[in-house]
């Protein structure tokens, strides 16, 4: 038996590509119509598959971040939906989310999270690490006690590390040409805190 190539190993770990992301975006209506995007941005018509377009870069990153965490296309599409669909009131109506928010310290974590998000820039991997470190320095809570309310407030769901990857895609999606409007991390925490009170 021949050893697997690097491409075969990667495909086994992450069966999803930027093309799969693009297909899901089209199916769900999460792409701006080409003529609408062109007129809004004063651009020539573009397609998602053209080299160097911002939406293409985002789809590749979404495939790389979320693909290894999805066991099938349906799960993959549900993770992508968390980037594009956010309703703080619906999140708070969920029993699972209420359980997370009912734990000791959750509201303190949310206040600290809101403060950190509102005083900084867009959330990427480095910024998320800074936010968590600042909360840990201020409050005596474990990573688990910080990440559970963070995931509920920003990704809108209870879950594991796959939701942290969703959070990393949100602000980039909000700034990416060619995608429908996405609520930024800043907008989400404001809406969540307003709905919580």
DAFENUR-V855107 format. One record per backbone hydrogen bond with DSSP energy under -0.5 kcal/mol. NH is the residue of the N-H (numbers start at 1). CO is the residue of the C=O. Records with the same first field share a line. If there is no record, write none. Layout:
BEGIN
NH: CO ; CO
END
This chain:
BEGIN
9: 5
10: 6
11: 7
12: 8
13: 9
14: 10
21: 17
22: 18
23: 19
24: 20
25: 21
26: 22
27: 23
28: 24
29: 25 ; 26
30: 25
31: 25
32: 178
37: 33
38: 34
39: 35
40: 36
41: 37
42: 38
43: 38
50: 47
53: 50
57: 53
58: 54
59: 55
60: 56
61: 57
62: 58
63: 59
64: 60
65: 61
66: 62
67: 62 ; 63
69: 66
70: 67
71: 69
76: 72
77: 73
78: 74
79: 75
80: 76
81: 77
82: 78 ; 79
83: 79 ; 80
84: 80
85: 81
86: 84
91: 87
92: 88
93: 89
94: 90 ; 91
98: 94
99: 95
100: 96
101: 97
102: 98
103: 100
106: 103
109: 105
110: 106
111: 107
112: 108
113: 109
114: 110
115: 111
116: 112
117: 113
118: 114
119: 115
120: 117
124: 122
128: 124
129: 125
130: 126
131: 127
132: 128
133: 129
134: 130
135: 131
136: 132
137: 133
138: 134
139: 135
141: 139
146: 142
147: 143
148: 144
150: 146
151: 147
152: 148
153: 149
154: 150
155: 151
156: 151 ; 152
157: 151
163: 160
164: 160
165: 161
166: 162
167: 163
168: 164
169: 165 ; 166
170: 166 ; 167
171: 167
173: 169
174: 170
175: 171 ; 172
176: 173
177: 175
179: 176
180: 30
188: 184
189: 185
190: 186
191: 187
192: 188
193: 189
194: 190
195: 191
196: 192
197: 193
END
